[in-house]
């Protein structure tokens, strides 16, 4: 049995680039940065960033290009693929994640996350509006009494 599955949660390093294949299928490509933080053997905090090339096809490509922008948080699920080509007599390689699913992350604090990209006039009008106050978030109130394991039906 074989498995080729990739899950990446990170931030876009650049705006998505939308193109079309000769067949007319849309292709969107962008790069996602993921960070890893750990402490070395001396207890000093270390940090490392990895960059992942993402390719999305069809309707999801159009949606990603429309709503994602540099710095946006995103979850990508797909498969790893390495392609190769020859350039100036030298063999080149590129490893990419071919996305099966792209899920947008939380909106930015300014409330502007995941709004469709538009022309300058609409963006200028939006910039002049005042920020709306956010409604209080519903919370779950847990009972303070002890839970008896014998009361659990399974």
C-alpha positions as CSV (number, residue, x, y, z in Angstrom):
1,X,0.0,0.0,0.0
2,X,1.2,3.5,-0.8
3,X,0.2,6.9,0.5
4,X,1.1,10.3,-0.8
5,X,-0.7,12.9,1.3
6,X,0.3,16.4,2.5
7,X,-1.3,18.7,5.0
8,X,0.1,22.2,5.4
9,X,-1.2,25.1,7.5
10,X,0.7,28.4,7.0
11,X,0.7,31.9,5.5
12,X,0.9,32.9,1.8
13,X,4.3,34.4,1.0
14,X,2.9,36.1,-2.2
15,X,-0.3,36.8,-3.9
16,X,-1.7,33.8,-5.9
17,X,-1.0,33.7,-9.6
18,X,-3.9,32.5,-11.8
19,X,-3.2,31.1,-15.3
20,X,-5.0,28.8,-17.7
21,X,-3.9,25.7,-19.5
22,X,-4.3,25.4,-23.3
23,X,-7.4,23.2,-22.5
24,X,-8.9,26.2,-20.6
25,X,-8.6,24.7,-17.1
26,X,-7.6,27.4,-14.6
27,X,-4.4,26.8,-12.5
28,X,-3.5,28.9,-9.4
29,X,-0.1,28.7,-7.8
30,X,1.2,30.3,-4.6
31,X,3.7,29.6,-1.9
32,X,3.0,28.9,1.8
33,X,5.4,29.4,4.7
34,X,5.3,27.2,7.8
35,X,7.2,27.9,11.0
36,X,8.7,25.4,13.4
37,X,9.9,26.5,16.9
38,X,11.9,24.3,19.3
39,X,14.5,24.6,22.0
40,X,17.9,23.2,21.3
41,X,20.0,21.1,23.8
42,X,21.1,24.4,25.6
43,X,17.5,25.5,26.1
44,X,17.8,28.3,23.5
45,X,14.7,28.9,21.4
46,X,15.3,28.1,17.7
47,X,13.0,28.9,14.8
48,X,12.9,27.5,11.2
49,X,10.7,28.4,8.2
50,X,9.9,26.1,5.3
51,X,8.4,27.2,2.1
52,X,5.9,25.0,0.1
53,X,4.9,25.5,-3.5
54,X,1.1,24.9,-4.0
55,X,-0.8,24.3,-7.2
56,X,-4.6,24.3,-7.4
57,X,-6.7,23.5,-10.4
58,X,-10.2,24.2,-11.8
59,X,-12.9,26.1,-9.7
60,X,-10.8,25.9,-6.5
61,X,-8.0,27.8,-8.4
62,X,-10.4,30.6,-9.3
63,X,-11.7,30.8,-5.7
64,X,-8.2,30.8,-4.3
65,X,-7.0,33.5,-6.7
66,X,-10.1,35.6,-5.9
67,X,-10.0,35.5,-2.1
68,X,-6.4,34.7,-1.0
69,X,-3.7,37.3,-0.7
70,X,-0.2,37.6,0.6
71,X,-0.1,37.0,4.4
72,X,-3.4,35.1,4.5
73,X,-3.6,32.0,6.6
74,X,-4.5,28.8,4.7
75,X,-4.9,25.0,5.2
76,X,-3.9,22.9,2.1
77,X,-4.6,19.2,1.7
78,X,-3.2,17.4,-1.3
79,X,-0.4,15.2,-2.7
80,X,3.3,15.8,-3.2
81,X,4.6,15.9,-6.8
82,X,8.1,16.5,-8.2
83,X,8.4,17.6,-11.8
84,X,11.5,18.0,-13.8
85,X,12.6,19.9,-17.0
86,X,15.8,20.8,-18.8
87,X,16.9,24.4,-18.9
88,X,20.1,25.6,-20.6
89,X,21.4,22.0,-20.6
90,X,20.8,21.6,-16.9
91,X,18.1,19.3,-15.3
92,X,15.8,21.3,-12.9
93,X,13.4,20.0,-10.3
94,X,10.5,21.4,-8.4
95,X,8.5,19.7,-5.7
96,X,4.9,21.0,-5.3
97,X,1.8,20.1,-3.4
98,X,-1.1,19.5,-5.8
99,X,-4.0,20.7,-3.7
100,X,-7.2,18.6,-3.4
101,X,-8.6,21.0,-0.9
102,X,-7.8,24.6,0.1
103,X,-9.5,26.0,3.2
104,X,-9.1,29.7,4.2
105,X,-7.8,30.5,7.6
106,X,-9.3,33.0,10.1
107,X,-10.0,36.5,8.9
108,X,-7.5,39.2,9.6
109,X,-8.0,41.5,12.6
110,X,-9.0,44.4,10.3
111,X,-12.1,42.4,9.1
112,X,-10.9,42.5,5.6
113,X,-9.9,38.8,5.2
114,X,-11.2,36.8,2.3
115,X,-13.1,39.6,0.5
116,X,-12.9,39.4,-3.3
117,X,-10.2,41.4,-5.0
118,X,-11.7,44.4,-6.8
119,X,-10.8,47.5,-8.8
120,X,-9.2,50.5,-7.1
121,X,-12.5,52.5,-6.8
122,X,-14.3,49.9,-4.8
123,X,-11.2,49.4,-2.6
124,X,-10.9,53.2,-2.0
125,X,-14.6,53.3,-0.9
126,X,-14.1,50.4,1.4
127,X,-11.0,52.0,3.0
128,X,-13.0,55.1,4.0
129,X,-15.7,53.2,5.9
130,X,-15.3,53.0,9.7
131,X,-14.5,49.7,11.3
132,X,-17.7,48.1,12.7
133,X,-17.7,47.0,16.3
134,X,-17.7,43.2,16.6
135,X,-20.5,41.4,18.4
136,X,-19.7,39.6,21.6
137,X,-18.9,36.0,21.0
138,X,-21.2,33.3,22.5
139,X,-19.4,31.2,25.1
140,X,-20.1,27.8,26.6
141,X,-20.8,27.6,30.3
142,X,-19.7,24.4,31.8
143,X,-21.3,23.0,35.0
144,X,-19.2,23.3,38.1
145,X,-20.4,20.0,39.6
146,X,-18.3,16.9,39.5
147,X,-19.1,14.4,36.7
148,X,-19.7,10.9,38.0
149,X,-18.2,8.3,35.6
150,X,-21.0,5.9,36.5
151,X,-23.5,8.3,34.9
152,X,-21.8,8.0,31.5
153,X,-23.9,5.6,29.3
154,X,-21.0,4.0,27.4
